[in-house]
Amino acid sequence: MSPTEATAEVFLTAFRALSKKQRQAVLARLAVEPDLQEDLQDLALVARRRDEPSRPLRDYLAEKGS
């Protein structure tokens, strides 16, 4: 495990130890943090589209060029 992964694991363990109300408060604070808003939106989009079929990049680029 890398140092970055270890740090993430420590934070996740601490987060899981919080009560539901405390977890909600942390998430609410993260959601309004300007530096994190775009990252959170990206993660939500990936989660929503996870089950969509994939397609080759060259097909997408050909479509965009049309």
HUVENHU-V944486 format. One record per run of one state. SS is the DSSP state (a for helix, b for strand, c for the rest). FROM is the first residue (numbers start at 1). LEN is the number of residues. If there is no record, write none. Layout:
# HUVENHU-V944486
ss = <SS | SS>
from = <FROM | FROM>
len = <LEN | LEN>
This chain:
# HUVENHU-V944486
ss = <c | a | c | a | c | a | c | a | c>
from = <1 | 3 | 18 | 20 | 32 | 34 | 50 | 57 | 66>
len = <2 | 15 | 2 | 12 | 2 | 16 | 7 | 9 | 1>
